[in-house]
Amino acid sequence: VKLMESGGGLVQAGESLTLSCGVSGIDFTVHAAAWYRQPPRKQRELVAIITRGGLTSYADSVKGRFIISRDNAKNTVYLQMSSLNTEDTAVYYCTTGTFGAGYIPDSGWGQGTQVTVSS
């Protein structure tokens, strides 16, 4: 499985950014997908999940500000981020996965894309 995240950058607080993740090497349509992030000097955390059917869930910290979506025809998962604040600064990673006792990544990790929010 190959994951290619893109779309990160430096933005000011309050602005928006959309991340993309291209997935190859698997049948993307039968997998769930998720975005994680790792802030500086902190552990990686789950941000948003989308099932293969399009159902979504979000971490409380991003609920109402971030939207995860997928385009199965393009094998791509997106993360629309709005009202960004400095606490959103992190390296963002996408994964594909399945569900067991919660979401279980099954794709490994890509190189990630850096999002930096300045105040």
N, C-alpha and C positions, 0 to 999 in steps of 0.2 A: 504494500500500500504506500502510495506517495501522497503527501499532503503539502500544499503550497499556499501559505498564508500571505496576504498582501493587503495594502491599504492603510497601514499605520502611518503615523507622522506626528508632527508637533502642532498642537492646536491650543487655543486659549480657552479658559474656562467658559462654559456656556455654549461652546460651539459643538458641531456634529462631525461625525466621521463614520464611514462605512467600511468594514473589513470584508474581505472575500477569502474563501478557501477552496481551491481546486483539489478535487479528490480523484485519484486514478489508481488502477490496479485492482479494484474490487467492483462488485455490483452495488453501486451507491444506493440504488433504490430500495434495497432490503435492509439498509442500516439506518439506525438513528445517528444523529450527529450532535456535537456539542462544542461550545467555546469555553475554554479555560483562560485564566490569566495568572500571571505571577508578578506581583508588585515587587519593587526593590526590597531585598532583605526579608521577604516573606515567602510563605509557602504558596504553591500553586492552588488556585481555587476554581471551583466550577461556577461559570457565569450563566450559561443558558443551554438548554437542551431542546432539540426538535426530534420528534419521532419520525419514522418513515412515513407515517400518515399525516404529518404536519402539526401534531399537537406540540405545544411549547410549554416550557416552565423556566423560571428565572430565579436567580439569587435575589434575596430581598434588597440587596444594595443597588441593584440595577433595574428592579421592577418598575415599569412605567417610563423608563428612559431608553432601554435597549430593546431591540426587536431582532429575533433570530428567524431566518427564513432559509428556504432551500429551493434550488432549481434542479430537479432531477435530470432534465434534458441537458444541462450544462455540467452536471456532476459538481455542483458548487453550493456551498453553504455560506450565508452572509450574516453579518452582525451589524445592524444599524444602531449607532450610538448617538444619543442626543443629550443635551444639557450636561455635557462632560464636566467633571470636576477633577481636582488634583488627585483625589483618591482613586481615580480610574487609571492613573499612570501605571503601566505594566507592560510586560510582554504577553501578547495574546496568542493562544494556540487553539487550533481546531483538532477535533478527533472524530472518528466514526466509532460507533459502539452498539452495544446491545443492552438489554435490561435483564437483570437478575435481582439481586437485592439492591436496587437502585441502578443508576446508569453505570455501565462498565465499558471503558474505552477498549477497543480491540484493534486499533490501527497504529499504535505507537504515536510518536510526536514529530511534528514538523519543526522547522527552524523558528517559527513564531514571527510575529510582527510587532514592532515596538510602537506603543502609543504613549505619548508624553503630553500631559495637560499642564499648561502654565497658568498661574493665577494672575 
